[in-house]
Amino acid sequence: MSDRSKRMATAFASASVGNVAVGFDILGFAMEAPGDRVSVEVLDEPQVEISEISGVVTDLPMAATDNTATVGLLEMIDDLKLDFGFRVAIEKGIPLGSGMGGSAASAVASVVAANELLDQELSRNQCLRYALIGESAATGDLHADNVTPCLFGGLTLTRSIEPVEVLRIPVPDEIRCVLAYPNRRVDTRRAREVVPDELPVSDFVAQSANLASFITGCHRGDLELIGRSLKDVLIEPHRASLIPGFYEVCEAARAAGALGSSISGAGPTIFAWVTAGDLEAVASAMHGAFAEAGSEATIWSGAIGEKGARIIDEGS
């Protein structure tokens, strides 16, 4: 349990893949790496300060009212009527605008670390609210497809935010993931703008079928069904042009043995689900296809991150 005798805590929150092709704004899964680390220290005054931003991204807002890692903490202080505050140090391991849930990871890690310093620990559902507030500072909207898997771990379906209802979807043991990041930025707000406000009913029906069969495949452990279902007919066609080489990379992934691939969140990272035996071949194929398209991609690969955000260091 949390107690005020602790003066500092550090939390790790991993990258995540939002949408997962078929579940726009409701489906997401966590990776084991990369991730953000946020250290939170108790301040004697009920305010929030950012002491340091380091790692792969440093040009982020230093004002607590503007940074995804601290906006939720300000709300926490106000809601809980705390007589103390937090000093925050952020170590970014997730590139900005990569489509890997970097803003969500910072928001989640800071809330989890701050929660460790409270007199009475909040539940994970309560933490989710503050993390979502932080995430909204970057995206301008409350959507949980990155925040919930980052916080809870695994593959999650967020049925509702108010009230909170998050469902864990089982992932077959054989599944691994490749993330191919082409070292360029796509702004989340821009990626949302290119999606039309109105979409054909036929596309919605097809996407609903793919979502339902994807979840069924996960519960059954049916890899063939998962592969047939990982097809985004709703959002991907409108965002693909933001990622040079997108279709070539996805085609190369499938040719090398991937079950399926699509845009990770808002992009430009592309994810692929593969079996363990095909992991290296798919990673190499995606890297090569991006190179042919003129991008030197960074590759991460590994298992789905089942643990969720966690405390990695405590200080007295």
Secondary structure, DSSP 8 states (H G I E B T S, - for coil): ---TT--EEEEEEEEEEESTTT-TTTEEEEEEEEEEEEEEEEESSS-EEEEEEEES---S--STTT-HHHHHHHHHHHHHT-S-EEEEEEEE-S-TTSSS-HHHHHHHHHHHHHHTTSSS---HHHHHHHHHHHHHHHHSS---TTHHHHHH-SEEEEEETTTTEEEEE---TTEEEEEEE-S----HHHHHHTS-S---HHHHHHHHHHHHHHHHHHHHT-HHHHHHH---SSSHHHHGGGSTTHHHHHHHHHHTT-SEEEE-TTSS-EEEEEEGGGHHHHHHHHHHHHHHTT---EEEEE-B--S-SEEEEEE-
